């Protein structure tokens, strides 16, 4: 019976369209729209600087902004008015104007009015320059505070100088080390592929439900039930049809999506385990739909609602974040658990690491099967 149903579904072009063609087309569209936001490339920036030639603090600022190694900064020295004009005309991205006596004010701990002028061509790069400049001034301020405190304690001038230098040049008190991407996060392209595969899995397994309800409407289900076999096997055969369709479609979508968008979801065996788990979870919904829907049209509507709710909440179109009890509810979404599991496998996680997502998906399936047993079968009662 399952083999016969599969042949019928494969001859139905709508199965191919909704299971493969539409999700792949959406992946391409989303990748075209959002695909470039993952990688941010900082452009070279020109800074028009007006500073006194003998200002040592200004020179330290220039050395700092040109030596970040993050942004390629070109400094052009000019007068203050010329610097403002250069920004207004678009010849410079940023103007930095250092007033007379700036070094004396900074070293005395009275601050200093460092003026920045951003133009229409300013962006993230100029923000980096401003932040670097501010960090240099903060270091000077720390040295001044330390020297003032040392003076209050009666330190000699030589000791005060040493303390001020150490305070000004000390690194951050919090050390950071470069690590790997969070083990539950996929890149944007991979998340789109996983989300779309999960969303359209719900539509794909729905074709198995539609087959059962169609046979009930056409009267062939009664003839099947008259055959010498347990009635439950008919529903199981239809569910197995949906399960096989779901496994094949999801595997194809992840494989083609990974190739087209150059993403990897990790070891195939672990990915296969996640696919089997999520298809089991989504297929369990079909037992509820079968008992609630009287007609194929009702089943299609219910299936569409479930697909959109689970898909959107699972991040099929954009990441969904929440806190508190709502976050717990979202975590129990099998599509979200599937995406999270792929994030773990893609970052090198093993079988033990994906135990929680798999438990969520299989637990979801058990709950749905229990609910399906408890609710009345409206199709039979008609």
C-alpha positions in Angstrom: 0.0 0.0 0.0 2.9 2.4 0.8 4.6 1.6 -2.4 1.4 2.2 -4.4 0.9 5.6 -2.6 4.5 6.6 -3.2 4.1 6.0 -7.0 0.9 8.0 -7.0 2.5 10.9 -5.1 5.5 10.9 -7.4 3.2 11.1 -10.4 1.5 14.1 -8.8 3.5 17.1 -10.0 2.3 19.2 -7.0 4.4 17.0 -4.7 7.5 17.8 -6.6 6.6 21.5 -6.9 5.9 22.1 -3.2 8.5 19.7 -1.8 11.5 20.7 -3.9 11.0 23.4 -6.5 9.3 26.1 -4.4 11.6 25.8 -1.4 14.7 25.8 -3.6 13.3 28.9 -5.4 12.7 30.7 -2.1 16.2 29.8 -0.9 17.6 31.5 -4.0 15.5 34.6 -3.5 16.4 34.9 0.2 20.0 34.3 -0.5 20.0 37.1 -3.2 18.3 39.5 -0.8 20.1 38.7 2.4 23.1 36.7 1.3 25.6 39.6 1.4 24.9 40.6 5.0 27.0 37.9 6.6 30.3 39.3 5.4 31.1 42.9 6.2 34.1 44.4 4.4 35.3 47.7 5.7 36.2 50.2 3.0 39.3 52.5 3.1 38.6 55.8 4.8 40.1 59.2 4.4 40.4 61.4 7.5 41.0 65.1 7.1 43.0 66.2 10.1 43.6 69.6 11.5 46.1 69.4 14.4 49.0 71.6 15.8 52.3 70.3 14.5 53.8 70.0 18.0 50.9 68.4 19.7 52.2 65.0 21.0 48.7 63.7 21.9 47.4 64.5 18.5 50.3 62.6 17.0 49.5 59.6 19.2 45.9 59.8 18.0 47.1 59.7 14.3 49.4 56.8 15.0 46.6 54.9 16.6 44.0 55.4 13.9 46.4 54.6 11.1 47.7 51.5 12.9 44.5 49.7 13.8 44.9 47.0 11.2 41.2 46.9 10.9 40.5 49.9 8.7 42.8 51.3 6.0 43.0 55.0 7.1 44.5 57.7 5.0 45.3 61.0 6.9 45.4 64.3 5.1 46.6 67.3 7.1 44.9 70.6 6.5 43.3 73.5 8.3 40.2 73.2 10.3 38.0 75.0 7.7 39.5 73.0 4.9 38.8 69.7 6.8 35.1 70.6 7.3 34.9 71.6 3.6 36.5 68.3 2.5 33.9 66.3 4.4 31.1 68.5 3.0 32.4 68.0 -0.5 32.8 64.3 -0.1 36.6 64.4 -0.5 37.0 63.0 3.0 34.9 60.6 5.0 35.7 62.2 8.4 37.3 65.4 9.7 39.2 65.3 13.0 39.9 68.8 14.4 42.4 69.1 17.3 42.4 72.6 18.9 45.5 74.5 20.2 46.5 73.4 23.7 44.8 70.0 23.3 47.8 68.1 24.6 48.1 70.3 27.7 44.4 69.9 28.5 44.6 66.1 28.2 47.7 65.7 30.2 46.4 68.0 32.9 43.3 65.9 33.2 41.0 68.7 32.2 39.9 67.0 29.0 40.0 68.5 25.6 37.5 69.3 22.8 38.3 66.9 20.0 35.9 67.7 17.2 34.8 65.1 14.6 32.7 65.9 11.5 31.0 63.1 9.6 29.7 63.5 6.1 27.4 61.7 3.8 30.1 59.2 3.0 30.7 58.3 6.7 29.8 54.8 7.9 31.0 52.0 10.0 34.6 52.8 9.1 34.5 56.3 10.5 32.8 54.9 13.6 35.9 52.7 14.1 38.2 55.7 13.8 36.2 57.6 16.4 36.1 54.7 18.8 39.9 54.2 18.5 40.5 57.9 19.1 38.2 57.8 22.2 40.1 54.8 23.6 43.4 56.6 23.3 42.0 59.6 25.2 40.6 57.2 27.8 44.0 55.8 28.3 45.5 59.3 28.8 42.7 60.0 31.3 43.5 56.9 33.2 47.2 57.9 33.4 46.2 61.3 34.7 43.9 59.9 37.3 46.6 57.5 38.5 49.2 60.3 38.7 46.9 62.5 40.6 46.2 59.7 43.1 49.9 59.0 43.4 50.6 62.7 44.1 48.0 62.6 46.9 49.9 59.6 48.4 53.2 61.6 48.3 55.0 59.6 45.6 58.1 61.2 44.1 58.0 62.6 40.5 59.9 59.6 39.1 57.5 57.2 40.7 54.5 59.3 39.6 55.7 59.2 36.0 56.0 55.4 36.1 52.6 55.0 37.6 51.0 57.3 35.0 52.7 55.4 32.1 51.6 52.0 33.5 48.0 53.2 33.9 47.9 54.8 30.4 49.4 51.8 28.7 47.7 49.0 30.7 45.6 46.6 28.7 42.0 45.8 29.5 41.3 44.0 32.7 39.1 41.5 30.9 41.0 39.2 28.6 39.2 37.9 25.6 40.2 35.0 23.4 39.0 34.2 19.9 36.7 31.2 19.9 34.4 29.3 17.6 30.9 30.4 16.6 28.3 29.3 19.1 27.6 25.6 18.8 23.9 26.3 18.3 24.1 28.9 15.6 24.1 28.5 11.8 25.3 31.1 9.4 22.6 33.1 7.6 22.7 31.0 4.4 22.7 27.7 6.3 19.9 28.9 8.5 17.8 29.8 5.5 18.3 26.4 4.0 17.5 24.6 7.2 14.5 26.7 7.9 13.0 26.4 4.5 13.6 22.6 4.5 11.8 22.4 7.9 8.9 24.6 6.7 8.2 22.7 3.5 8.6 19.4 5.3 5.3 20.2 6.9 3.7 20.6 3.4 5.4 17.5 2.1 4.1 15.1 4.8 0.7 16.6 4.3 0.4 14.9 1.0 0.1 11.6 2.9 -2.8 12.9 4.9 -4.5 14.2 1.8 -4.2 10.7 0.3 -6.0 9.1 3.3 -8.8 11.7 3.4 -9.3 11.5 -0.4 -9.7 7.8 -0.1 -12.2 8.3 2.7 -14.2 10.8 0.5 -14.1 8.6 -2.6 -15.2 5.5 -0.6 -12.1 3.5 -1.3 -11.1 3.6 2.3 -14.1 1.5 3.2 -13.0 -1.2 0.7 -9.5 -1.1 2.2 -10.9 -1.6 5.7 -12.9 -4.6 4.5 -9.6 -6.4 3.6 -8.2 -9.0 6.1 -5.9 -6.7 7.9 -6.0 -4.5 11.0 -7.6 -1.0 10.2 -4.7 0.7 11.9 -2.3 -0.6 9.3 -4.0 1.6 6.7 -3.3 4.7 8.6 0.2 3.5 9.3 0.8 2.9 5.6 -0.3 6.4 4.8 1.9 7.8 7.6 4.8 5.8 6.2 4.2 7.3 2.8 4.4 10.8 4.4 7.5 9.8 6.3 9.3 8.6 3.2 8.4 11.6 1.2 9.5 13.9 4.1 12.9 12.1 4.5 13.6 12.2 0.8 12.5 15.8 0.3 14.4 17.1 3.3 17.6 15.2 2.4 17.5 16.6 -1.1 16.8 20.2 0.1 19.7 20.1 2.5 22.0 18.5 0.0 21.2 20.9 -2.8 21.0 23.9 -0.5 24.4 23.0 0.9 25.9 22.8 -2.6 24.2 25.9 -4.0 25.0 28.1 -1.0 28.3 26.6 0.0 27.3 25.5 3.5 28.0 22.4 5.4 25.8 20.8 8.0 28.4 18.4 9.4 28.8 14.6 9.4 26.2 13.0 7.1 25.3 10.3 9.7 24.4 12.9 12.3 22.5 15.0 9.8 20.6 11.9 8.8 19.6 11.3 12.4 18.3 14.8 12.7 16.3 14.4 9.5 14.7 11.2 10.7 13.9 12.9 14.0 12.3 16.0 12.5 10.3 14.0 9.9 9.0 11.7 12.7 7.9 14.8 14.7 6.2 16.5 11.7 4.6 13.2 10.5 3.0 12.8 14.0 1.0 15.9 13.3 -0.7 14.1 10.4 -2.5 11.8 12.8 -4.1 14.9 14.4 -5.0 16.4 11.0 -6.6 13.1 9.9 -8.9 13.1 13.0 -9.8 16.8 12.8 -10.4 17.3 9.1 -13.5 16.1 7.4 -12.4 16.9 3.9 -9.2 17.2 1.9 -9.8 21.0 1.7 -10.0 21.2 5.5 -6.9 19.1 5.8 -5.0 21.4 3.4 -5.9 24.5 5.3 -5.0 23.0 8.7 -1.7 21.7 7.3 -0.9 25.1 5.8 -1.6 26.8 9.2 0.6 24.4 11.0 3.4 24.8 8.5 3.4 28.6 8.7 3.2 28.7 12.5 5.9 26.1 13.1 8.0 27.4 10.2 8.0 31.1 11.2 8.4 30.2 14.9 11.3 27.9 13.9 13.1 30.7 12.0 12.3 29.7 8.4 12.3 33.3 7.3 14.2 35.2 10.0 15.6 34.4 13.4 13.1 34.5 16.2 14.3 35.4 19.7 12.4 35.4 23.0 13.0 35.2 26.7 11.3 33.5 29.6 8.5 31.1 29.1 8.0 32.1 25.5 11.6 31.1 24.7 10.9 27.7 26.3 7.9 27.2 24.1 9.8 28.2 21.0 12.6 25.8 21.9 10.0 23.0 21.9 9.2 23.7 18.2 10.6 20.7 16.3 11.7 22.9 13.3 13.7 25.1 15.7 15.2 22.0 17.4 16.1 20.7 13.9 17.8 24.0 13.0 19.6 24.0 16.3 20.8 20.5 15.9 22.2 21.3 12.4 24.0 24.2 14.0 25.6 21.9 16.5 26.7 19.3 13.9 28.0 22.1 11.5 30.3 23.3 14.3 31.7 19.9 15.0 29.3 18.6 17.7 28.8 14.9 18.2 26.0 12.6 18.9 25.9 13.5 22.6 25.7 17.2 21.7 22.6 16.7 19.6 20.8 14.5 22.2 18.7 17.4 23.4 17.3 18.5 20.0 16.6 14.9 19.1 14.8 14.4 22.4 12.7 17.5 21.8 11.7 16.3 18.3 10.9 12.7 19.4 9.1 14.0 22.6 7.0 16.2 20.3 6.1 13.2 18.3 5.0 11.2 21.4 2.9 14.1 22.6 1.2 14.6 19.2 0.4 10.8 19.0 -1.2 10.9 22.5 -3.2 13.9 21.6 -4.4 12.2 18.4 -5.6 9.3 20.4 -7.6 11.5 22.7 -9.4 13.7 20.2 -12.5 12.4 18.4 -12.3 11.4 14.8 -14.6 13.8 13.0 -14.2 12.0 9.7 -15.7 8.8 11.0 -18.4 10.6 12.9 -19.7 12.3 9.8 
